[in-house]
Every structure is written in structure tokens, then in C-alpha cells.
């Protein structure tokens, strides 16, 4: 089989060498690498071009394209029957491509989609806490229900066509909608847990806030996770009321503490093994950061989701008027 590896980038000069070096080190090299650049204004393009002798590169420049448009452009240009997809800012394990392609070569019948995995690649205590807070561990994954991130996934070009490509009307959450469309199209999924992509979590609260605001805005645009967002709004509405009522009925405070413990247990469970060998100061900082990151993420989601819903309702209304 011919395998085309595709990625989208924009202003990734600080991290693109990590991705390109990891591509050059793959135990199973790609037959071609198609990179779509969305209009970089830094040194990204020059760095990519400098790898032309080490990689079978094809570089597309698609100014002002969003991620979905960039991915679709790269896939259309790709000549392989298998598309392996990743992102800028990612570093791939040496066996990533071999592992994510293996089910296409060995399973009978072969799948249409293979889900790889991703792990945080933290370089600071903040990033360590961020990774533990927002990313699941591999033990938490239920393969039958897992929706792969497009930083670590492979699919046939025919499956991409059946699903209608990535939804270009979405600026965020486009890979989730693509996953849903693949499932609706009857595509068979396989799980490749050893196909691991490493990436740095957001390195500041402001960057994380923007990321989760945009994710939630994408949820609202695509009408995703209504119940999850409703539960979040309800929880933050009721928690202050329960706290105040606790002055008259103390067991309500125990109820709040129990709810907070359940909510925070998953990130703290992931964080604990990551803290091995860290100083006491780093450990205390990470424990506190998990709580802060959870709070900031929830606020970002609660602000972003209604913006996306309003966008969707206006779009629907304008479409109906037309």
C-alpha cells in the first residue's frame, strides 16, 4: 500500500523541526509527506523546505485556510490510498506510522480507520499539570467508542470521500465531526494504542483559556455535547446555592466536597505517577494548578459555548430566509 502522511501547519517555526525530525526517524517511512501551510509569516516554510533531501515532501501553501480546509487540500493532493494524519506541534514516536498502518495490512477484513493515541510531552510543571488535567490516560480509553484526534489517526482515502471530508465550515472540533461522519458512513474502526503522538500542552493559562473557549464555541456551532454543557452550567449555578445553604445545614458542605473530589479525582490520578522524582515544591505547585486549570477551563467553556450556539442559530435562520 502507498501511504501518504499529511499535516497542517501555520507559524510553527518553534516546533516544526520536532515533527519533521520524527518523520525522518520513522521505522516505516511514509511514501510521501504532504504538508499544507495556512499562510505562515514566520520561518516555517523555510524550515520545511530544508528537509526536502530527507523526506519525500510536497508542500502546499493555502493562505487563510482553516485546519479542515488545509487537511482536505492535503488529502486531495495525496497519491496514497492510506492517509496518515497528524498536526504541527507534534512529535511522533519512531514506530508511529508502522503501528497505525499495521491494521490495514494485517486485519481481515481491513479497517477503514485506525485510531492512534497521543500523550503529553510536558517541559514545565505547568505543562505537566495541564497534561494530567485535560488528557485521558491510555487505560481510560474504550476502543469501541473512542473518537480519534486528527493528530494521530489514519484512514483510507475512500473513507474520507465517503464521510465528505473534513467539515470546512468549522474552525474547531472539525475532527470530531469528521469522526462522527465516518461512523455514520459505516466505516470500520481499529485501535492502535502503540501509535503514539507526543505534543506539548498549552504553556500558559491565557493560551489554555483561548483554546477551550474555541473548542466550546466549536461545540456550539456543531451542536455537540448538549448534556455535558447543560450539566456544567447547572453545577456552577447550584454549587454557590448549596454552599450558602450549608451554613444552616452542614452536611451540604460534605456533599460539595464529595462532588469536588469525584470531579478532580481523574486528573489527580493521572498526575500522581507523573510526579515521581519531582521536588516537593513542584508537586505542590502541580496539585494546585490542576484545580486552577479545571476552573479556568470550565469558565472558558461556559463562555464559548453560547457564542457557538448563537452562531449556529443565526446561520440556520439566515439559511431559512434565503
C-alpha positions in Angstrom: 0.0 0.0 0.0 1.1 3.5 -0.7 0.8 5.7 2.5 0.6 9.5 2.4 1.3 11.3 5.6 -0.5 14.7 5.8 -0.3 17.6 8.3 -1.4 21.2 8.5 0.8 23.9 9.9 0.8 27.7 10.4 3.6 29.7 12.2 5.1 26.5 13.7 8.8 27.6 13.4 9.4 26.9 17.1 8.2 23.3 16.9 8.2 22.1 13.2 11.7 20.6 13.4 10.5 18.2 16.1 7.7 16.9 13.8 10.0 16.7 10.7 12.8 15.0 12.6 10.4 12.4 14.0 9.1 11.8 10.4 12.6 11.2 9.2 13.2 8.7 12.0 10.1 6.6 11.3 10.8 2.8 11.3 8.3 2.6 8.4 8.9 5.7 6.2 5.9 7.4 4.5 5.8 7.2 0.8 5.1 10.9 0.7 4.6 13.7 3.1 2.1 16.4 2.2 2.1 19.5 4.3 -0.5 22.2 3.9 0.6 25.6 5.3 -2.2 28.0 6.1 -0.2 31.2 5.5 2.8 31.2 7.9 4.5 34.5 8.4 7.5 33.2 10.3 10.3 30.8 9.2 8.0 27.7 9.0 8.1 27.4 5.2 11.9 27.8 5.0 12.4 25.1 7.7 10.1 22.7 5.9 11.9 23.2 2.6 15.2 22.5 4.3 14.1 18.9 4.9 13.4 18.2 1.2 16.5 16.0 0.9 15.5 13.9 4.0 11.8 13.5 3.3 9.5 12.9 0.2 8.0 16.3 0.7 5.1 18.1 -1.0 4.4 21.5 0.3 1.1 23.3 -0.3 0.5 26.9 0.6 -3.2 27.6 1.2 -3.3 31.1 2.7 -6.1 31.8 5.2 -7.3 28.2 5.1 -8.7 26.8 8.4 -7.5 23.4 9.6 -10.3 21.5 7.9 -9.6 23.2 4.6 -5.9 22.6 4.9 -6.4 18.9 5.7 -8.8 18.4 2.8 -6.4 20.2 0.4 -3.5 17.9 1.5 -5.6 14.8 1.2 -6.8 15.7 -2.3 -3.2 16.3 -3.3 -2.1 13.0 -1.7 -1.5 10.0 -4.0 -1.7 7.2 -1.4 -4.6 5.0 -0.7 -3.9 5.3 3.0 -3.9 8.7 4.7 -2.0 9.1 7.9 -2.9 12.3 9.6 -1.0 14.4 12.2 -0.5 18.0 13.2 2.1 20.7 13.5 3.5 20.9 17.1 3.6 17.1 17.4 6.5 14.7 17.8 5.8 11.2 16.6 7.1 8.1 18.2 9.6 6.2 15.8 7.1 3.4 15.3 4.0 5.6 15.0 3.5 5.1 11.2 4.3 1.4 11.3 1.8 0.8 14.1 -1.0 2.9 12.7 -0.7 1.3 9.3 -0.4 -2.3 10.6 -4.1 -3.0 10.9 -4.6 -2.1 7.2 -2.0 -4.6 6.3 -2.8 -7.4 8.7 -6.5 -7.3 9.8 -9.1 -9.2 7.9 -11.3 -7.6 6.8 -9.1 -4.4 6.9 -10.5 -1.4 8.7 -11.4 1.9 7.1 -10.0 4.0 10.1 -7.2 3.3 12.6 -7.2 5.4 15.8 -3.8 6.1 17.2 -3.1 7.7 20.6 -1.5 10.8 21.9 0.4 11.7 25.1 1.5 15.0 26.7 5.1 16.0 26.2 5.4 18.5 29.1 8.5 20.6 29.6 7.4 22.6 32.6 5.5 21.9 35.8 2.6 23.9 34.4 2.5 21.7 31.3 2.7 18.6 33.4 -0.4 19.7 35.4 -2.1 20.7 32.1 -1.5 17.3 30.5 -2.8 15.5 33.6 -5.9 17.7 33.7 -7.1 17.7 30.1 -5.8 14.4 28.5 -7.0 10.9 29.2 -4.6 8.1 30.0 -4.5 5.1 27.7 -6.1 3.0 30.5 -9.2 5.2 30.3 -9.8 4.6 26.6 -12.7 2.4 25.4 -11.6 1.5 21.9 -15.1 0.7 20.6 -16.3 4.2 21.5 -13.0 6.2 21.1 -13.1 9.2 18.7 -9.6 9.7 17.4 -7.9 13.1 17.3 -6.6 14.0 13.9 -3.1 14.4 15.4 -3.0 10.6 15.5 -5.3 8.8 13.0 -5.1 7.0 9.7 -7.9 6.2 7.2 -8.4 5.2 3.6 -8.8 7.9 1.1 -12.1 6.2 0.1 -13.4 6.5 3.7 -12.5 10.2 3.7 -14.6 10.6 0.5 -17.5 8.6 2.0 -17.5 10.9 5.0 -17.5 14.0 2.9 -14.1 15.2 4.0 -13.4 17.4 7.0 -16.2 19.9 7.6 -14.7 23.2 6.2 -17.5 25.3 7.8 -16.0 24.6 11.3 -12.9 26.3 12.6 -12.6 24.0 15.7 -13.9 20.5 16.6 -13.7 19.6 12.9 -12.0 16.3 13.6 -14.9 15.2 15.9 -17.5 15.9 13.3 -15.3 14.0 10.8 -15.2 11.1 13.2 -19.0 11.1 13.5 -19.4 11.2 9.8 -17.0 8.3 9.3 -19.1 6.3 11.8 -22.4 7.3 10.1 -20.9 6.2 6.8 -20.4 2.7 8.2 -16.6 2.8 8.4 -14.8 0.1 10.4 -12.5 1.4 13.2 -9.4 -0.3 14.6 -7.3 0.7 17.6 -3.5 1.1 17.5 -2.5 2.1 21.1 1.2 2.0 20.3 0.9 4.6 17.5 1.7 7.5 19.9 2.0 11.2 19.0 3.6 13.4 21.7 2.7 17.0 21.9 3.2 19.9 24.3 0.2 21.0 26.3 -0.6 24.7 26.4 2.1 26.5 28.4 0.0 29.3 30.0 -3.5 29.9 31.4 -4.3 32.5 28.8 -3.4 30.1 25.9 -5.4 27.4 27.5 -8.4 29.7 28.0 -8.4 30.6 24.4 -8.1 27.0 23.3 -11.0 25.8 25.4 -13.1 28.9 24.6 -12.7 28.0 20.9 -13.3 24.3 21.5 -16.6 25.1 23.3 -17.5 27.6 20.6 -17.0 24.8 18.1 -19.2 22.6 20.2 -22.0 25.2 20.0 -21.5 25.6 16.2 -21.6 21.9 15.6 -24.4 21.2 18.2 -22.1 18.8 20.2 -22.4 17.6 23.8 -25.6 19.4 24.8 -25.9 17.3 28.0 -22.3 17.9 29.1 -22.6 21.7 28.8 -26.0 21.6 30.5 -24.5 19.7 33.4 -21.7 22.2 33.7 -24.0 25.2 33.8 -26.3 23.5 36.3 -23.4 22.5 38.6 -21.9 26.0 38.7 -25.4 27.5 39.2 -26.2 25.2 42.1 -22.8 25.0 43.8 -22.9 28.5 45.3 -26.5 27.9 46.5 -25.6 24.7 48.2 -22.6 26.3 49.8 -24.8 29.1 51.3 -27.4 26.7 52.5 -24.6 24.8 54.2 -24.4 27.5 56.9 -27.8 26.2 58.0 -27.4 22.5 57.1 -23.7 21.5 57.4 -24.0 18.1 55.6 -24.4 20.1 52.4 -20.8 21.1 52.6 -19.8 17.4 52.8 -21.9 16.9 49.6 -19.9 19.7 47.9 -16.6 18.2 49.0 -17.6 14.8 47.7 -18.7 16.2 44.4 -15.4 18.1 44.1 -13.4 15.0 44.9 -15.2 13.0 42.2 -14.6 15.8 39.7 -10.9 16.2 40.5 -10.0 12.5 41.0 -9.3 11.7 37.3 -6.6 14.4 36.8 -5.0 13.7 40.2 -4.9 10.0 39.5 -3.1 10.8 36.2 -0.8 13.3 37.9 0.5 11.1 40.7 2.8 8.9 38.6 4.0 11.9 36.6 5.3 13.5 39.9 7.9 10.8 40.5 11.3 12.3 41.1 9.9 15.9 41.3 10.7 18.2 44.1 8.2 18.9 46.9 7.7 22.4 45.5 6.9 21.1 42.1 4.5 18.6 43.5 2.6 21.2 45.5 2.5 23.6 42.5 1.2 20.8 40.2 -1.6 19.8 42.7 -2.7 23.4 43.0 -2.5 24.0 39.2 -4.9 21.1 38.5 -7.6 22.9 40.5 -7.0 26.2 38.8 -6.8 24.7 35.3 -10.1 22.9 35.8 -11.8 26.1 36.9 -10.3 28.2 34.0 -11.3 25.5 31.5 -14.9 25.4 32.8 -15.2 29.2 32.6 -13.8 29.2 29.1 -16.3 26.5 28.0 -19.3 28.3 29.6 -18.4 31.5 27.8 -17.6 29.9 24.4 -20.5 27.5 24.1 -23.3 30.1 23.9 -21.3 32.1 21.3 -21.2 29.0 19.1 -24.9 28.3 19.7 -25.8 31.8 18.7 -23.6 31.5 15.5 -25.5 28.3 14.6 -28.9 29.7 15.2 -28.2 32.8 13.1 -26.7 30.7 10.4 -29.8 28.5 10.4 -32.1 31.5 10.4 -30.3 33.2 7.6 -30.3 30.0 5.6 -34.0 29.7 6.0 -34.6 33.3 5.0 -32.6 32.7 1.8 
